[in-house]
Amino acid sequence: MPEKSENPRLNPRRQSLLEIIVGDYIRTAAPVASQQIAREHGLSVSSATIRNDMAELEEMGYISRPHASAGGVPAPTAYRFYVGRMVDRARPSAQLAAGAREGLVAEAADPDEWARRAAALLSEAVHNVAIATTPKVYQARIRQLQLVSLHERQCLLVLVMQEGRLRQRMVLLPQMATQDELTALATRLNTVASGLNAAELRTAWDQRDIAGTQGDAVLGEVLRLLAEEEQEEPGRRYTDGLRHMLGQPEFQSAVRAREAVEVLEDGTVLRQVFAGAGNDRSGVDVVIGDESTTEQLRPYSVVFARYGLPGQAVGVISALGPTRMDYPSAIASVRFLASALTGLLAGLEDEQN
């Protein structure tokens, strides 16, 4: 859907012009001049009108120009506008669809192999870095918790998830407790909490007094541990296409190339982005340049989506590149592959049942 602008100066003609500027800059990596637009796009307005409109776009903060006669370079707001215009028009390429039919096959029955192949397919489709993670249980559920007395009011909370993962946390209790008292408290808490995820536990905790102030202190830490578990990067990560990204003009300097490699090697950077994704797996998230809360990612854009089974296994498929990314291709490709991977996991689940 076209982006609705509250600024009356961004009229339909200027919206179309801005779309052309962003599209041409994505394609050429060179400032887009008014003469180029008039020559290549056959607009029914003069070059002078285009120049005037570009001056207005610059004043509104959508493009920048070194001087009045120079071509326009999109600002982050222009990319966001462009994504809003293109998100519903984007379609995957025929090559990607064909590659998915050959490479993402149910017979493999291997989520790791599916993620690896999806990353390879996506990197070829978008000519940037692609990252796919294998699914993990997104909503961590409690199997049991244990409390071990340490010293006076201090105890060790041991939380065991249903999928076997284990987390530990020191807890400072409001009152002193013996090991027998802690064991009895853990038994009462397990009666209520076993099998619950964070949201269900919070509801149960809100609805009744589970175990007094001692239990409240423990449950507060349990919820924090569950949140940490759910924010972790899902499963193993497969990366492909660094050669594509480093071949682009933005990464010709050794400094920029090294920074790109460091971003990819630092798993915590992308983990923070993925943790903020919508959890219903219904759409594609796009984080453009300065929109990122992570300093290292601000020279880049990330297009990503979750895939998997509701309440069960969830992974992430994503494209990363410079802000001059081909957003229509990235959005369509990520959406297509997320849907394909979800379908494969659903088929695998049906076979196991």
Backbone torsions as a table, in degrees:
resi	resn	phi	psi	omega
1	MET	NA	138.7	175.8
2	PRO	-61.3	143.1	179.6
3	GLU	-70.0	132.6	176.7
4	LYS	-85.8	123.1	-177.6
5	SER	-102.4	137.0	175.8
6	GLU	-83.0	-10.9	-178.7
7	ASN	-90.8	112.7	-177.8
8	PRO	-65.2	-17.4	178.7
9	ARG	-70.3	-22.9	178.0
10	LEU	-89.1	71.0	-177.6
11	ASN	-75.6	172.9	-177.0
12	PRO	-54.9	-38.2	-179.9
13	ARG	-65.0	-41.8	179.4
14	ARG	-72.2	-31.2	173.9
15	GLN	-61.8	-45.1	178.8
16	SER	-63.8	-40.2	179.0
17	LEU	-64.1	-42.9	179.7
18	LEU	-63.7	-39.6	176.9
19	GLU	-60.2	-41.0	178.7
20	ILE	-65.0	-44.2	-178.6
21	ILE	-61.1	-46.9	-179.3
22	VAL	-64.6	-45.2	-179.4
23	GLY	-61.7	-42.8	179.7
24	ASP	-68.0	-38.0	-179.9
25	TYR	-68.0	-38.8	175.9
26	ILE	-59.5	-39.3	-176.4
27	ARG	-75.4	-37.7	-170.4
28	THR	-108.8	-20.1	-174.5
29	ALA	60.0	23.0	179.8
30	ALA	-125.8	146.1	177.4
31	PRO	-52.6	140.8	-173.8
32	VAL	-98.2	118.2	-176.4
33	ALA	-93.0	155.4	-179.8
34	SER	-62.6	-37.8	178.8
35	GLN	-63.3	-38.6	178.2
36	GLN	-63.3	-42.9	180.0
37	ILE	-63.4	-46.2	-178.9
38	ALA	-63.3	-37.2	-176.3
39	ARG	-75.2	-40.0	-170.2
40	GLU	-95.9	-19.2	-172.4
41	HIS	-115.3	-3.8	172.8
42	GLY	56.5	39.9	178.8
43	LEU	-70.2	148.5	-177.8
44	SER	-87.5	37.8	175.3
45	VAL	-135.3	162.0	-177.4
46	SER	-79.6	164.2	176.1
47	SER	-60.9	-34.5	179.1
48	ALA	-63.6	-40.4	177.9
49	THR	-65.1	-40.2	177.9
50	ILE	-62.8	-42.4	179.0
51	ARG	-62.5	-42.2	179.0
52	ASN	-63.7	-42.0	178.5
53	ASP	-65.1	-37.5	177.6
54	MET	-65.3	-36.4	176.0
55	ALA	-62.9	-39.6	177.2
56	GLU	-65.6	-41.9	178.9
57	LEU	-63.1	-36.3	177.4
58	GLU	-66.4	-44.1	-179.6
59	GLU	-63.2	-33.4	178.6
60	MET	-79.1	-7.0	176.2
61	GLY	89.7	12.8	-179.8
62	TYR	-85.7	-28.9	178.2
63	ILE	-135.8	163.7	173.2
64	SER	-125.9	150.0	177.7
65	ARG	-141.8	131.8	179.8
66	PRO	-58.8	-36.3	175.9
67	HIS	-153.5	171.5	-169.4
68	ALA	-57.1	-35.3	-176.4
69	SER	-91.5	0.0	-177.6
70	ALA	-81.1	162.3	176.0
71	GLY	-72.8	166.5	-177.9
72	GLY	-95.0	143.7	176.5
73	VAL	-120.0	127.7	-176.9
74	PRO	-63.6	140.0	170.4
75	ALA	-90.7	166.7	178.8
76	PRO	-54.0	-35.3	178.3
77	THR	-63.9	-31.8	178.1
78	ALA	-68.3	-40.1	177.9
79	TYR	-64.4	-40.5	179.0
80	ARG	-64.3	-41.1	175.4
81	PHE	-59.1	-44.7	-177.5
82	TYR	-63.3	-42.5	178.1
83	VAL	-61.4	-42.1	178.2
84	GLY	-61.0	-35.5	178.9
85	ARG	-74.0	-32.6	-168.3
86	MET	-100.3	-16.3	-169.0
87	VAL	-58.4	-37.5	-178.7
88	ASP	-87.7	-11.3	179.0
89	ARG	-91.0	-18.8	-171.1
90	ALA	-64.7	134.4	177.9
91	ARG	-132.1	141.4	178.7
92	PRO	-68.2	152.7	179.7
93	SER	-73.7	157.8	176.8
94	ALA	-63.6	-34.7	179.4
95	GLN	-63.8	-40.8	179.0
96	LEU	-65.5	-44.1	-180.0
97	ALA	-60.8	-42.4	179.0
98	ALA	-65.8	-42.7	178.7
99	GLY	-62.5	-37.2	178.7
100	ALA	-67.7	-38.6	178.8
101	ARG	-62.6	-34.3	-178.8
102	GLU	-84.5	-38.9	-171.2
103	GLY	-94.6	-30.5	-179.0
104	LEU	-103.6	87.3	-174.1
105	VAL	-116.3	141.3	-177.6
106	ALA	-63.0	-28.2	-176.7
107	GLU	-61.8	-25.7	179.8
108	ALA	-64.8	-36.5	177.6
109	ALA	48.1	38.6	-175.6
110	ASP	-137.4	100.1	-179.1
111	PRO	-56.8	-32.2	177.2
112	ASP	-64.8	-44.3	179.8
113	GLU	-67.8	-37.3	177.0
114	TRP	-62.1	-43.8	-179.8
115	ALA	-64.4	-42.4	179.8
116	ARG	-62.1	-45.1	-179.3
117	ARG	-68.3	-37.5	179.0
118	ALA	-62.8	-39.7	177.7
119	ALA	-63.3	-41.7	179.0
120	ALA	-64.9	-43.4	179.0
121	LEU	-63.6	-42.7	-177.5
122	LEU	-67.5	-41.4	-179.3
123	SER	-62.7	-36.7	177.8
124	GLU	-70.1	-33.1	-178.0
125	ALA	-73.1	-37.8	-173.6
126	VAL	-105.7	-7.4	-177.7
127	HIS	52.1	42.8	174.3
128	ASN	-144.8	-173.4	178.0
129	VAL	-74.0	138.5	174.7
130	ALA	-122.6	142.0	-179.7
131	ILE	-132.8	129.3	175.1
132	ALA	-130.0	134.8	177.3
133	THR	-110.8	148.7	176.4
134	THR	-75.4	154.2	-175.9
135	PRO	-71.4	149.4	169.1
136	LYS	-140.0	168.2	177.6
137	VAL	-68.3	116.9	-177.6
138	TYR	-77.7	-42.9	177.6
139	GLN	-90.8	96.1	-179.5
140	ALA	-63.4	135.8	180.0
141	ARG	-120.7	147.3	-175.1
142	ILE	-83.6	129.9	168.9
143	ARG	-90.1	-52.2	176.0
144	GLN	-163.6	162.4	173.6
145	LEU	-128.2	151.3	178.4
146	GLN	-129.9	148.6	178.1
147	LEU	-123.8	128.0	-177.8
148	VAL	-120.3	124.3	-179.9
149	SER	-68.5	135.9	179.2
150	LEU	-116.2	-63.7	-177.9
151	HIS	-157.9	119.2	178.9
152	GLU	48.7	-108.1	-176.2
153	ARG	-88.4	-2.3	-177.7
154	GLN	-92.6	138.6	173.7
155	CYS	-142.4	161.8	177.3
156	LEU	-102.3	123.2	174.9
157	LEU	-93.2	123.5	175.9
158	VAL	-112.5	115.6	-177.1
159	LEU	-111.0	121.9	179.9
160	VAL	-106.9	123.4	178.7
161	MET	-83.9	161.8	-179.5
162	GLN	-62.7	-30.8	-179.8
163	GLU	-84.9	8.3	173.4
164	GLY	97.7	-10.9	179.1
165	ARG	-69.9	149.3	-175.5
166	LEU	-126.9	136.0	175.4
167	ARG	-130.8	149.6	-179.1
168	GLN	-129.8	149.5	179.1
169	ARG	-154.8	136.7	173.3
170	MET	-73.9	137.7	179.7
171	VAL	-124.7	131.1	174.2
172	LEU	-98.0	113.2	-176.0
173	LEU	-83.9	152.9	177.1
174	PRO	-64.2	-29.3	-177.3
175	GLN	-135.0	159.0	175.4
176	MET	-65.8	150.1	179.3
177	ALA	-149.9	139.5	175.4
178	THR	-79.5	169.5	177.7
179	GLN	-63.2	-38.1	178.7
180	ASP	-62.1	-40.6	179.4
181	GLU	-66.5	-39.3	178.8
182	LEU	-67.3	-38.5	178.3
183	THR	-63.9	-41.7	178.2
184	ALA	-65.5	-39.4	178.2
185	LEU	-64.0	-42.9	178.9
186	ALA	-62.6	-38.1	178.5
187	THR	-62.4	-44.7	179.4
188	ARG	-64.0	-42.4	-179.2
189	LEU	-66.6	-39.4	179.5
190	ASN	-64.6	-32.9	178.4
191	THR	-59.6	-35.4	-178.1
192	VAL	-91.3	-41.9	-166.8
193	ALA	-90.3	-21.4	-175.1
194	SER	-58.8	127.9	178.7
195	GLY	89.7	-5.2	-176.5
196	LEU	-93.0	150.5	168.7
197	ASN	-93.7	-176.6	-174.2
198	ALA	-61.9	-45.9	-177.7
199	ALA	-63.7	-41.8	-179.4
200	GLU	-67.6	-38.9	178.6
201	LEU	-66.0	-40.6	179.7
202	ARG	-62.7	-39.8	178.0
203	THR	-64.6	-45.7	179.4
204	ALA	-62.4	-38.5	-179.2
205	TRP	-67.6	-39.4	-179.3
206	ASP	-69.6	-30.3	-172.3
207	GLN	-81.0	-21.6	-178.4
208	ARG	-157.1	161.7	177.0
209	ASP	-78.9	105.0	-173.9
210	ILE	-75.1	-50.5	-175.5
211	ALA	-156.1	36.2	175.2
212	GLY	68.6	-166.8	-175.5
213	THR	-66.0	-34.5	177.6
214	GLN	-62.9	-46.4	179.0
215	GLY	-65.9	-35.6	178.3
216	ASP	-61.0	-41.5	179.9
217	ALA	-63.0	-41.0	179.8
218	VAL	-68.7	-45.1	-177.0
219	LEU	-65.7	-32.6	175.7
220	GLY	-59.9	-42.1	177.7
221	GLU	-71.2	-34.6	177.1
222	VAL	-60.2	-45.5	179.6
223	LEU	-63.1	-38.1	178.1
224	ARG	-66.1	-39.2	178.8
225	LEU	-66.8	-40.0	177.7
226	LEU	-63.4	-40.4	178.5
227	ALA	-62.8	-42.9	178.0
228	GLU	-62.3	-41.1	-180.0
229	GLU	-62.2	-42.4	-176.5
230	GLU	-73.7	-24.0	-178.9
231	GLN	-85.7	-9.6	179.2
232	GLU	-66.0	150.2	177.8
233	GLU	-58.5	128.5	-177.6
234	PRO	-65.1	122.8	169.3
235	GLY	56.6	-160.1	177.7
236	ARG	-79.1	153.4	-175.1
237	ARG	-115.6	132.2	175.8
238	TYR	-116.4	128.2	-177.1
239	THR	-120.8	138.3	179.3
240	ASP	-145.2	154.5	170.4
241	GLY	93.9	10.7	178.3
242	LEU	-57.3	-34.8	179.2
243	ARG	-61.5	-35.8	179.0
244	HIS	-65.3	-47.0	-176.0
245	MET	-68.2	-42.5	-178.0
246	LEU	-70.2	-14.7	177.0
247	GLY	-82.2	-3.9	-177.9
248	GLN	-87.3	157.5	-174.5
249	PRO	-56.3	-33.4	-177.3
250	GLU	-63.2	-18.2	-172.9
251	PHE	-117.3	25.6	179.5
252	GLN	-72.9	-26.4	177.8
253	SER	-79.6	146.4	-179.4
254	ALA	-63.4	-32.5	-178.6
255	VAL	-65.5	-49.0	-179.7
256	ARG	-63.5	-38.8	179.5
257	ALA	-64.1	-43.4	179.8
258	ARG	-64.8	-40.4	178.3
259	GLU	-61.3	-38.7	179.4
260	ALA	-64.1	-43.1	178.7
261	VAL	-63.2	-40.6	-180.0
262	GLU	-64.2	-38.8	177.6
263	VAL	-60.4	-44.0	-178.3
264	LEU	-70.6	-31.7	-179.6
265	GLU	-76.2	-26.4	-179.2
266	ASP	-86.1	94.5	-176.2
267	GLY	-61.4	-25.5	-177.5
268	THR	-69.4	-25.6	-177.4
269	VAL	-64.8	-55.5	-179.5
270	LEU	-71.0	-28.3	179.0
271	ARG	-59.7	-38.8	179.5
272	GLN	-64.7	-36.8	178.8
273	VAL	-68.8	-49.4	-177.3
274	PHE	-62.1	-32.1	-179.1
275	ALA	-64.2	-23.6	-179.5
276	GLY	-90.4	4.8	-176.9
277	ALA	-71.8	155.2	172.5
278	GLY	-62.1	140.2	-173.0
279	ASN	-95.3	-0.3	-175.8
280	ASP	-92.3	2.1	177.7
281	ARG	55.7	28.6	-176.2
282	SER	-98.4	-8.4	-175.1
283	GLY	-155.7	-174.5	-177.9
284	VAL	-110.5	134.1	174.9
285	ASP	-96.0	140.2	178.0
286	VAL	-128.9	119.8	176.8
287	VAL	-113.9	117.4	-172.0
288	ILE	-109.1	115.2	170.1
289	GLY	48.1	-116.3	-174.5
290	ASP	-65.7	-9.2	175.6
291	GLU	-67.5	-20.1	-178.7
292	SER	-70.7	139.3	175.3
293	THR	-82.8	-5.0	-179.2
294	THR	-102.6	119.2	-174.3
295	GLU	-54.8	-43.3	-175.9
296	GLN	-64.0	-22.1	-175.9
297	LEU	-94.8	-2.3	-174.6
298	ARG	-67.7	-24.0	173.1
299	PRO	-77.3	0.4	-172.1
300	TYR	-125.4	168.8	168.2
301	SER	-122.5	148.9	179.9
302	VAL	-128.5	128.1	176.1
303	VAL	-116.8	122.2	-173.7
304	PHE	-152.7	161.5	178.4
305	ALA	-149.0	149.6	170.7
306	ARG	-83.7	153.0	173.7
307	TYR	-138.2	157.7	175.7
308	GLY	135.4	-162.5	-172.6
309	LEU	-104.9	131.7	-177.9
310	PRO	-53.1	126.1	177.7
311	GLY	73.2	4.2	-178.2
312	GLN	-127.1	-113.4	-174.2
313	ALA	-87.9	133.2	-179.5
314	VAL	-135.6	132.5	174.0
315	GLY	-127.4	-178.1	-179.9
316	VAL	-131.2	139.1	172.3
317	ILE	-122.6	131.0	-171.3
318	SER	-150.1	154.4	173.0
319	ALA	-119.4	136.8	179.3
320	LEU	-128.5	134.3	179.0
321	GLY	-164.5	-173.9	177.3
322	PRO	-65.9	165.3	178.8
323	THR	-61.4	-21.7	174.8
324	ARG	-83.3	54.7	-179.0
325	MET	-91.0	150.1	173.4
326	ASP	-78.1	85.6	-172.7
327	TYR	-62.0	-43.2	178.7
328	PRO	-57.0	-44.1	179.3
329	SER	-65.4	-44.1	-178.0
330	ALA	-64.6	-45.1	-178.8
331	ILE	-63.3	-47.7	-178.7
332	ALA	-63.8	-41.3	-177.2
333	SER	-69.0	-43.6	178.9
334	VAL	-63.9	-44.5	179.4
335	ARG	-60.7	-45.0	-178.1
336	PHE	-63.3	-46.7	-177.0
337	LEU	-70.6	-35.6	176.8
338	ALA	-61.2	-42.0	178.7
339	SER	-65.3	-41.7	179.7
340	ALA	-63.3	-43.8	-179.5
341	LEU	-66.6	-37.8	176.9
342	THR	-62.1	-42.4	178.4
343	GLY	-61.9	-40.3	178.8
344	LEU	-64.5	-42.7	179.8
345	LEU	-65.9	-39.1	177.9
346	ALA	-62.4	-40.6	177.7
347	GLY	-64.7	-39.2	178.8
348	LEU	-65.3	-39.1	179.4
349	GLU	-65.0	-41.0	179.9
350	ASP	-62.7	-40.1	180.0
351	GLU	-64.6	-38.8	-177.9
352	GLN	-71.9	-26.5	178.4
353	ASN	-87.0	NA	NA
